[in-house]
Amino acid sequence: MYQKIDQKIWVAGVYKNSSFQPTKFKWQDRELKITEVTLHSDFKDGQVKKRCYSVISGQEVYRLEFNRENETWYLREIWVD
């Protein structure tokens, strides 16, 4: 099940085939390398456009969210067994 985190994070990435691909993020003074993007999806929260990414770093699965209006990133959830 996913554990809610909802904390602002810093994300770096590259543009590949005209699409942004996150490659690493910083959370709680740790820099985590993203080894795989398993899913990305665009959605609206009211009138605000957002993009959600499910990513793998090490053995952990994270859900990242990008607010396209104010260009901020959040770590929304971590998968825990």
MDTraj code that builds the backbone (N, CA, C; nanometers):
import mdtraj as md
import numpy as np

residues = "MET TYR GLN LYS ILE ASP GLN LYS ILE TRP VAL ALA GLY VAL TYR LYS ASN SER SER PHE GLN PRO THR LYS PHE LYS TRP GLN ASP ARG GLU LEU LYS ILE THR GLU VAL THR LEU HIS SER ASP PHE LYS ASP GLY GLN VAL LYS LYS ARG CYS TYR SER VAL ILE SER GLY GLN GLU VAL TYR ARG LEU GLU PHE ASN ARG GLU ASN GLU THR TRP TYR LEU ARG GLU ILE TRP VAL ASP".split()
xyz = np.array([
    [0.0833, -0.1177, 0.0000],
    [0.0000, 0.0000, 0.0000],
    [0.0880, 0.1243, 0.0000],
    [0.0321, 0.2337, -0.0453],
    [0.1067, 0.3593, -0.0489],
    [0.0935, 0.4344, 0.0831],
    [0.2053, 0.4926, 0.1269],
    [0.2080, 0.5779, 0.2456],
    [0.2178, 0.7229, 0.1975],
    [0.1249, 0.8070, 0.2436],
    [0.1252, 0.9480, 0.2027],
    [0.2439, 1.0211, 0.2645],
    [0.3083, 1.1050, 0.1815],
    [0.4204, 1.1870, 0.2270],
    [0.3865, 1.3349, 0.2109],
    [0.3478, 1.3769, 0.0886],
    [0.3085, 1.5151, 0.0577],
    [0.4109, 1.6189, 0.1020],
    [0.5355, 1.6030, 0.0555],
    [0.6413, 1.6990, 0.0859],
    [0.7003, 1.7538, -0.0430],
    [0.7350, 1.8815, -0.0397],
    [0.7963, 1.9468, -0.1545],
    [0.9365, 1.8896, -0.1748],
    [0.9728, 1.8649, -0.3014],
    [1.1034, 1.8083, -0.3337],
    [1.1659, 1.8841, -0.4504],
    [1.2915, 1.8536, -0.4768],
    [1.3654, 1.9058, -0.5909],
    [1.3850, 1.7905, -0.6885],
    [1.3636, 1.8153, -0.8176],
    [1.3747, 1.7113, -0.9202],
    [1.4610, 1.7612, -1.0348],
    [1.5465, 1.6731, -1.0875],
    [1.6267, 1.7014, -1.2068],
    [1.5949, 1.5953, -1.3112],
    [1.6113, 1.6322, -1.4368],
    [1.5833, 1.5360, -1.5419],
    [1.6294, 1.5855, -1.6772],
    [1.5883, 1.5139, -1.7790],
    [1.6253, 1.5461, -1.9163],
    [1.5016, 1.5412, -2.0047],
    [1.5099, 1.6094, -2.1175],
    [1.4041, 1.5984, -2.2180],
    [1.4455, 1.4912, -2.3173],
    [1.3575, 1.3937, -2.3364],
    [1.3836, 1.2818, -2.4261],
    [1.2602, 1.2637, -2.5129],
    [1.2771, 1.2693, -2.6442],
    [1.1650, 1.2578, -2.7375],
    [1.0544, 1.3580, -2.7057],
    [1.0929, 1.4831, -2.6799],
    [1.0009, 1.5941, -2.6499],
    [0.9215, 1.5755, -2.5219],
    [0.9699, 1.4911, -2.4323],
    [0.9004, 1.4664, -2.3060],
    [1.0007, 1.4695, -2.1908],
    [0.9624, 1.5307, -2.0789],
    [1.0508, 1.5378, -1.9632],
    [1.0595, 1.4021, -1.8934],
    [1.1820, 1.3602, -1.8627],
    [1.2058, 1.2358, -1.7895],
    [1.2842, 1.2686, -1.6628],
    [1.2239, 1.2533, -1.5444],
    [1.2993, 1.2785, -1.4220],
    [1.4097, 1.1744, -1.4060],
    [1.5283, 1.2188, -1.3613],
    [1.6411, 1.1271, -1.3436],
    [1.6850, 1.1139, -1.1983],
    [1.6530, 1.2154, -1.1161],
    [1.6856, 1.2091, -0.9734],
    [1.6019, 1.3114, -0.8981],
    [1.5897, 1.2886, -0.7666],
    [1.5202, 1.3866, -0.6834],
    [1.5841, 1.3910, -0.5455],
    [1.5650, 1.5031, -0.4789],
    [1.6221, 1.5243, -0.3463],
    [1.5087, 1.5325, -0.2453],
    [1.5202, 1.4501, -0.1426],
    [1.4190, 1.4446, -0.0374],
    [1.4885, 1.4144, 0.0951],
    [1.4601, 1.4927, 0.1959],
    [1.5174, 1.4770, 0.3296],
    [1.6700, 1.4683, 0.3240],
    [1.7322, 1.5624, 0.2526],
    [1.8779, 1.5706, 0.2394],
    [1.9411, 1.4483, 0.1741],
    [1.8617, 1.3681, 0.1037],
    [1.9145, 1.2542, 0.0280],
    [1.8852, 1.2766, -0.1195],
    [1.9823, 1.2447, -0.2033],
    [1.9611, 1.2522, -0.3473],
    [1.9389, 1.1110, -0.3989],
    [1.8218, 1.0876, -0.4565],
    [1.7825, 0.9545, -0.5012],
    [1.7833, 0.9476, -0.6536],
    [1.8571, 0.8526, -0.7089],
    [1.8644, 0.8333, -0.8536],
    [1.7450, 0.7497, -0.8983],
    [1.6769, 0.7978, -1.0002],
    [1.5613, 0.7263, -1.0555],
    [1.6130, 0.6269, -1.1592],
    [1.5849, 0.4995, -1.1350],
    [1.6307, 0.3956, -1.2272],
    [1.5264, 0.3615, -1.3327],
    [1.3992, 0.3916, -1.3035],
    [1.2938, 0.3626, -1.4001],
    [1.1719, 0.4502, -1.3738],
    [1.1129, 0.5002, -1.4818],
    [0.9829, 0.5676, -1.4748],
    [0.8817, 0.4650, -1.5219],
    [0.7936, 0.4212, -1.4321],
    [0.6996, 0.3155, -1.4674],
    [0.5692, 0.3685, -1.5240],
    [0.5380, 0.4962, -1.4948],
    [0.4124, 0.5543, -1.5409],
    [0.4211, 0.7059, -1.5317],
    [0.3618, 0.7748, -1.6276],
    [0.3397, 0.9189, -1.6121],
    [0.2035, 0.9501, -1.6708],
    [0.1357, 1.0446, -1.6057],
    [-0.0018, 1.0744, -1.6430],
    [-0.0318, 1.2213, -1.6174],
    [-0.0992, 1.2851, -1.7111],
    [-0.1440, 1.4235, -1.6937],
    [-0.2859, 1.4241, -1.6393],
    [-0.3141, 1.5199, -1.5520],
    [-0.4489, 1.5343, -1.4981],
    [-0.4706, 1.6783, -1.4547],
    [-0.5951, 1.7118, -1.4245],
    [-0.6294, 1.8454, -1.3743],
    [-0.6816, 1.8345, -1.2326],
    [-0.6372, 1.9276, -1.1492],
    [-0.6876, 1.9434, -1.0135],
    [-0.7614, 2.0771, -1.0153],
    [-0.8907, 2.0724, -1.0417],
    [-0.9656, 2.1949, -1.0691],
    [-0.9201, 2.2457, -1.2046],
    [-0.8658, 2.3680, -1.2080],
    [-0.8129, 2.4238, -1.3324],
    [-0.6610, 2.4092, -1.3440],
    [-0.5971, 2.3515, -1.2416],
    [-0.4514, 2.3395, -1.2386],
    [-0.4074, 2.2109, -1.3076],
    [-0.3223, 2.2251, -1.4087],
    [-0.2681, 2.1087, -1.4784],
    [-0.1526, 2.0505, -1.3978],
    [-0.1535, 1.9180, -1.3829],
    [-0.0489, 1.8489, -1.3088],
    [-0.0050, 1.7244, -1.3841],
    [0.1121, 1.6758, -1.3493],
    [0.1632, 1.5517, -1.4077],
    [0.2138, 1.4639, -1.2936],
    [0.1741, 1.3374, -1.2964],
    [0.2137, 1.2411, -1.1948],
    [0.3113, 1.1408, -1.2564],
    [0.4156, 1.1069, -1.1814],
    [0.5124, 1.0072, -1.2235],
    [0.5217, 0.8995, -1.1157],
    [0.5196, 0.7744, -1.1550],
    [0.5552, 0.6643, -1.0660],
    [0.6962, 0.6252, -1.1057],
    [0.7868, 0.6260, -1.0080],
    [0.9280, 0.6008, -1.0380],
    [0.9861, 0.4997, -0.9398],
    [1.0944, 0.4361, -0.9831],
    [1.1670, 0.3421, -0.8983],
    [1.3051, 0.3990, -0.8716],
    [1.3451, 0.3944, -0.7438],
    [1.4796, 0.4311, -0.7025],
    [1.5261, 0.3222, -0.6063],
    [1.6293, 0.2494, -0.6455],
    [1.6721, 0.1352, -0.5638],
    [1.5628, 0.0308, -0.5636],
    [1.5165, -0.0051, -0.4456],
    [1.4084, -0.1033, -0.4312],
    [1.2750, -0.0377, -0.3968],
    [1.2698, 0.0954, -0.3988],
    [1.1513, 0.1691, -0.3572],
    [1.0740, 0.2259, -0.4768],
    [0.9412, 0.2355, -0.4618],
    [0.8537, 0.2966, -0.5619],
    [0.7977, 0.4256, -0.5025],
    [0.8082, 0.5336, -0.5798],
    [0.7648, 0.6658, -0.5356],
    [0.6650, 0.7228, -0.6348],
    [0.5746, 0.8064, -0.5846],
    [0.4847, 0.8836, -0.6715],
    [0.5235, 1.0304, -0.6588],
    [0.5638, 1.0889, -0.7710],
    [0.6015, 1.2296, -0.7760],
    [0.4939, 1.3059, -0.8509],
    [0.4749, 1.4317, -0.8122],
    [0.3744, 1.5143, -0.8790],
    [0.4334, 1.6501, -0.9135],
    [0.4115, 1.6924, -1.0378],
    [0.4582, 1.8219, -1.0861],
    [0.3387, 1.9122, -1.1102],
    [0.3367, 2.0272, -1.0429],
    [0.2326, 2.1279, -1.0620],
    [0.2777, 2.2161, -1.1783],
    [0.2110, 2.2050, -1.2905],
    [0.2531, 2.2751, -1.4111],
    [0.2232, 2.4241, -1.4060],
    [0.1377, 2.4665, -1.3137],
    [0.1050, 2.6092, -1.3022],
    [0.2156, 2.6853, -1.2294],
    [0.2596, 2.6369, -1.1147],
    [0.3629, 2.7072, -1.0392],
    [0.4985, 2.6362, -1.0425],
    [0.5098, 2.5297, -1.1228],
    [0.6331, 2.4558, -1.1469],
    [0.7001, 2.4075, -1.0181],
    [0.6211, 2.3437, -0.9341],
    [0.6742, 2.2850, -0.8111],
    [0.6533, 2.1336, -0.8132],
    [0.7431, 2.0647, -0.7443],
    [0.7401, 1.9183, -0.7352],
    [0.7065, 1.8752, -0.5931],
    [0.6335, 1.7634, -0.5830],
    [0.6000, 1.7057, -0.4530],
    [0.6203, 1.5549, -0.4571],
    [0.6700, 1.5024, -0.3479],
    [0.6689, 1.3581, -0.3271],
    [0.5363, 1.3291, -0.2589],
    [0.4478, 1.2625, -0.3293],
    [0.3135, 1.2356, -0.2757],
    [0.3067, 1.1076, -0.1944],
    [0.3710, 0.9993, -0.2454],
    [0.3548, 0.8696, -0.1788],
    [0.4785, 0.7826, -0.1996],
    [0.4958, 0.6878, -0.1069],
    [0.5976, 0.5833, -0.1176],
    [0.5268, 0.4497, -0.0959],
    [0.5627, 0.3513, -0.1785],
    [0.5052, 0.2171, -0.1626],
    [0.5738, 0.1471, -0.0456],
    [0.4951, 0.0983, 0.0483],
    [0.5466, 0.0200, 0.1617],
    [0.4716, -0.1125, 0.1688],
    [0.5440, -0.2180, 0.2024],
    [0.4804, -0.3496, 0.2147],
    [0.4101, -0.3657, 0.3477],
])
top = md.Topology()
chain = top.add_chain()
for i, resn in enumerate(residues, 1):
    res = top.add_residue(resn, chain, resSeq=i)
    for name in ("N", "CA", "C"):
        top.add_atom(name, md.element.get_by_symbol(name[0]), res)
traj = md.Trajectory(xyz[None], top)
